[in-house]
Amino acid sequence: MSSTAQQIAPLDPDQAVVMVQDMPDAHLLAKNGAESAEKIYQQVREYAAPQVFDIETDKGRKNLKGLVRRVGSVKLRIDEKFKATVDELEKSIVPMRAERSRIKKLFEDFQDELKEPLDEWEQKAQDEANQVQVLRDRINAIRAMGDPIVDGRELSKSQLLSNKAKIEAVDLTSDEFGALINDAEQAKAIALRSVQNGIAAAEHLAHVQKLRDDVDIDGGDAQPADTLQATLKTPQQSSGSAQSVSDIMAESMGAGPSTDQPEPDVTPEQQVQCRRDALAVMMAFNLPENATREDIFKQIISAVHKGAVPHMRMEYSR
């Protein structure tokens, strides 16, 4: 027997039953109370554990069974006391939970009330930002209407003319675009200029194709005289042969001066001007660094056709 058990007075189970029934719930459930359930268990144990019964006799077995039932009665009374107390606590928890939810809701509603002006401002700012984005998307769409190339495919002249009509039909108002009206008008102007350039390029495409077939792209000799030949001349070059397109292309791409002797009536200043004009054409058309000679050739020919190079003109002969 432990020293702790020796300090606990034995308690007859029958007495324990009466004591538990008359005991206030608070005393029984108090963890460190003078008459807690744990203490009653120890007292009953101190009473019953030392008893010895001769189970070889009917009386001994009967007395042992009686003691077990008496201990069970104490257990039952304590368990009932706990159950009753728990039931009462659960009943009190229901309104407590409701009160908790009510108070929490009051604070949350008050928070929403305080935040209402801020929420309205943020919603308005978000709506304005969304509207601006919608307008910018439309402006970008207007600008894209003038693109001569869509999904890597060059548009035909008829498609470009159709797009031009659609661009011209776009109605821009300050009521719709507000502060972005200037951006919208600029996008429309860019789209018109782009689609017009595409139309002009398409109109000269047949000529460019023939010129490409007749002029040596790699800087070689021209094709036979019975085919269509193109030469670029400065306004002063009214007669005789002139510097070839392939020569000007080579010079505009950074190649060294042509090894051929210039014509007597072509001054060095005119040669330099031709090279500058060819380079300006490439820069104006935003050709990439890896542009092929054929790409450059097409742009130069198209630009000269449209009069974009004031110091050069195109002549055709058979």
C-alpha positions in Angstrom: 0.0 0.0 0.0 1.4 3.4 -1.0 2.0 6.2 1.4 -0.6 8.3 -0.4 -3.2 5.6 0.0 -2.4 5.3 3.7 -3.4 8.9 4.2 -6.9 8.3 2.7 -9.6 7.1 5.1 -11.5 4.1 3.9 -15.1 4.7 2.9 -17.9 2.1 2.9 -19.5 1.9 -0.6 -23.0 2.3 0.9 -22.0 5.4 2.7 -20.3 6.7 -0.5 -23.6 6.3 -2.3 -25.5 8.4 0.2 -22.7 11.0 0.3 -22.6 11.3 -3.5 -26.4 11.7 -3.8 -26.4 14.5 -1.2 -23.3 16.2 -2.5 -23.5 19.5 -4.5 -22.3 19.1 -8.1 -19.6 21.7 -7.6 -17.9 19.7 -4.8 -18.0 16.5 -6.8 -16.6 18.0 -10.0 -14.0 20.3 -8.3 -10.7 18.9 -9.4 -9.0 19.7 -6.1 -12.2 19.7 -4.0 -12.3 18.1 -0.6 -14.8 15.5 -1.8 -14.0 15.1 -5.5 -14.9 11.9 -7.4 -11.2 11.0 -7.5 -11.0 11.1 -3.7 -14.2 9.1 -3.2 -12.7 6.4 -5.5 -9.6 6.2 -3.4 -11.6 6.0 -0.2 -13.8 3.2 -1.5 -10.8 1.4 -2.8 -9.1 1.6 0.6 -12.2 0.1 2.1 -12.7 -2.8 -0.4 -9.3 -3.7 -1.5 -8.0 -5.2 1.8 -11.0 -7.4 2.3 -10.5 -11.1 1.8 -13.1 -13.6 0.9 -13.1 -17.4 0.9 -14.3 -18.1 -2.6 -14.3 -21.8 -1.8 -17.5 -21.3 0.2 -20.9 -20.0 -0.8 -20.7 -17.3 1.8 -17.4 -16.1 0.6 -18.5 -15.9 -3.0 -21.8 -14.2 -2.0 -20.0 -11.6 0.1 -17.6 -10.8 -2.7 -20.4 -10.4 -5.2 -22.1 -8.1 -2.8 -19.1 -5.9 -2.4 -18.7 -5.7 -6.2 -22.3 -4.6 -6.5 -21.8 -2.0 -3.8 -18.8 -0.6 -5.5 -20.8 -0.5 -8.8 -23.5 1.5 -7.0 -21.0 4.2 -6.1 -19.8 4.2 -9.7 -23.4 4.6 -11.0 -24.2 7.4 -8.7 -21.0 9.3 -9.6 -21.6 8.8 -13.3 -25.2 10.0 -13.0 -24.0 13.1 -11.2 -21.5 13.8 -14.0 -24.1 13.2 -16.6 -26.6 15.5 -15.0 -23.9 18.2 -14.7 -22.8 17.8 -18.3 -26.5 18.0 -19.4 -26.9 21.2 -17.6 -23.6 22.6 -19.0 -24.7 21.7 -22.5 -28.0 23.5 -22.0 -26.1 26.6 -21.0 -23.8 26.2 -23.9 -26.6 26.6 -26.5 -27.6 30.1 -25.5 -23.9 30.9 -24.9 -23.1 29.9 -28.5 -26.0 32.0 -29.8 -24.8 35.0 -27.8 -21.3 34.5 -29.1 -22.6 34.6 -32.7 -24.8 37.6 -32.0 -22.0 39.7 -30.5 -19.6 38.7 -33.3 -22.2 39.7 -35.9 -22.7 43.1 -34.2 -18.9 43.8 -34.5 -18.7 42.6 -38.1 -21.7 44.7 -39.1 -20.1 47.7 -37.5 -16.9 47.0 -39.3 -18.8 46.9 -42.6 -20.5 50.1 -41.8 -17.1 51.8 -41.1 -15.6 50.4 -44.3 -18.5 51.4 -46.6 -17.0 54.7 -47.8 -13.7 52.9 -48.5 -15.4 50.0 -50.3 -17.4 52.5 -52.5 -14.2 54.4 -53.4 -12.3 51.2 -54.2 -15.2 49.9 -56.3 -15.4 53.2 -58.2 -11.6 53.2 -58.8 -11.8 49.6 -60.0 -14.7 50.4 -62.4 -12.7 53.3 -63.8 -9.6 51.2 -64.3 -11.7 48.5 -66.0 -13.2 51.2 -68.3 -9.8 52.6 -69.1 -8.5 49.1 -70.0 -11.6 48.5 -72.2 -10.9 51.7 -74.1 -7.2 50.9 -74.4 -8.1 47.5 -75.8 -10.3 49.1 -78.3 -7.6 51.7 -79.2 -5.2 48.8 -79.8 -7.8 47.0 -81.9 -8.2 50.1 -84.0 -4.5 50.4 -84.5 -4.3 46.7 -85.4 -6.9 47.2 -88.2 -4.2 48.8 -90.3 -1.7 45.9 -90.1 -0.9 44.6 -93.6 0.2 41.3 -92.1 -2.1 39.2 -90.0 -0.9 35.9 -88.3 2.2 36.0 -90.5 0.1 36.2 -93.8 0.2 39.3 -96.0 -3.3 40.6 -96.8 -4.4 41.0 -100.3 -5.2 44.4 -101.8 -8.9 43.8 -101.6 -8.6 42.9 -97.9 -6.6 46.0 -97.3 -9.2 48.2 -99.1 -11.9 46.6 -97.0 -10.0 47.3 -93.8 -9.4 50.9 -94.9 -13.1 51.4 -95.3 -13.7 49.9 -91.8 -11.1 52.2 -90.3 -12.5 55.3 -92.0 -16.0 54.3 -90.7 -14.8 54.2 -87.0 -16.5 57.1 -85.2 -14.4 58.6 -82.4 -16.1 60.8 -79.8 -14.8 62.4 -76.7 -18.0 61.3 -74.9 -16.9 57.7 -75.4 -13.1 57.9 -75.1 -12.9 60.9 -72.7 -9.3 61.7 -71.8 -8.1 59.0 -74.3 -9.7 60.6 -77.3 -6.2 61.9 -78.6 -4.8 58.3 -78.3 -7.8 57.0 -80.2 -7.4 59.5 -83.0 -3.7 58.9 -83.2 -4.4 55.1 -83.4 -6.9 55.7 -86.2 -4.4 57.9 -88.1 -1.6 55.2 -87.7 -4.0 52.5 -88.9 -4.9 54.5 -91.9 -1.3 55.3 -92.8 -0.3 51.7 -92.3 -3.2 50.3 -94.4 -2.5 52.9 -97.2 1.2 51.9 -97.2 0.1 48.3 -97.5 -2.2 49.1 -100.4 0.5 51.0 -102.2 2.9 48.1 -101.7 0.3 45.7 -103.0 -0.2 47.8 -106.1 3.5 47.7 -106.9 3.9 44.0 -106.0 3.7 42.9 -109.6 6.3 45.4 -110.7 8.6 44.5 -107.8 8.3 40.8 -108.7 9.3 41.5 -112.3 12.1 43.7 -111.2 13.4 41.1 -108.7 13.5 38.6 -111.6 15.4 41.0 -113.9 17.9 42.3 -111.3 20.6 40.2 -109.8 19.8 40.2 -106.0 23.4 39.0 -105.2 25.0 41.9 -106.9 25.8 40.2 -110.2 25.1 41.3 -113.7 21.7 42.4 -114.9 19.4 40.0 -116.9 19.4 40.2 -120.8 18.2 43.4 -122.4 15.1 41.9 -123.8 13.6 41.7 -120.3 12.3 44.5 -118.1 15.2 46.3 -116.4 15.1 48.8 -113.6 17.6 51.4 -112.7 17.7 54.0 -110.1 18.8 57.5 -111.2 19.3 60.7 -109.5 17.4 63.6 -111.2 20.6 64.7 -112.8 21.0 61.3 -114.6 18.9 61.8 -117.6 20.8 59.6 -120.0 23.2 56.7 -120.1 23.5 53.8 -117.6 23.1 54.5 -113.9 24.1 52.9 -110.7 22.2 49.6 -110.4 19.7 48.8 -107.6 21.8 45.9 -106.4 24.8 48.2 -106.0 22.8 50.7 -103.9 21.4 47.8 -101.8 25.0 46.5 -101.1 26.1 50.0 -100.1 23.1 50.6 -97.9 23.8 47.3 -96.1 27.3 48.5 -95.2 29.3 46.9 -98.0 32.3 48.8 -99.4 32.1 51.1 -102.4 31.3 49.6 -105.7 34.4 48.5 -107.6 32.9 49.7 -110.9 33.9 53.1 -112.1 31.1 55.6 -111.8 29.6 57.3 -114.8 31.3 60.6 -115.6 28.1 62.6 -115.0 27.6 61.0 -111.5 29.4 63.0 -108.9 30.8 61.5 -105.6 28.2 63.6 -103.7 25.4 62.0 -105.7 26.7 58.5 -105.0 26.8 59.3 -101.2 23.3 60.7 -101.4 22.0 57.6 -103.1 23.5 55.4 -100.4 22.0 57.6 -97.7 18.6 57.4 -99.3 18.7 53.6 -99.5 19.7 53.4 -95.8 16.9 55.8 -94.9 14.4 53.7 -96.7 15.4 50.6 -94.7 15.3 52.5 -91.4 11.9 54.0 -92.3 10.4 50.6 -92.9 11.9 49.2 -89.6 13.6 46.3 -91.3 15.1 43.8 -88.9 18.8 43.3 -88.6 18.5 39.9 -90.2 16.6 41.1 -93.2 17.5 39.4 -96.4 18.7 41.2 -99.5 15.4 40.4 -101.1 13.5 42.1 -98.3 15.7 45.2 -98.6 15.4 45.2 -102.4 11.6 45.1 -102.2 11.4 47.9 -99.7 13.7 50.2 -101.7 11.8 49.6 -105.0 8.5 50.1 -103.3 9.7 53.3 -101.6 11.1 54.8 -104.8 7.8 54.0 -106.5 5.9 55.9 -103.9 8.2 58.9 -104.1 9.6 58.3 -100.6 13.2 58.8 -101.8 13.4 62.3 -103.3 16.8 61.8 -104.9 15.9 58.7 -106.8 13.4 57.9 -109.5 12.4 54.6 -111.3 12.6 54.2 -115.1 11.4 51.1 -117.1 12.8 50.2 -120.5 12.7 47.2 -122.8 
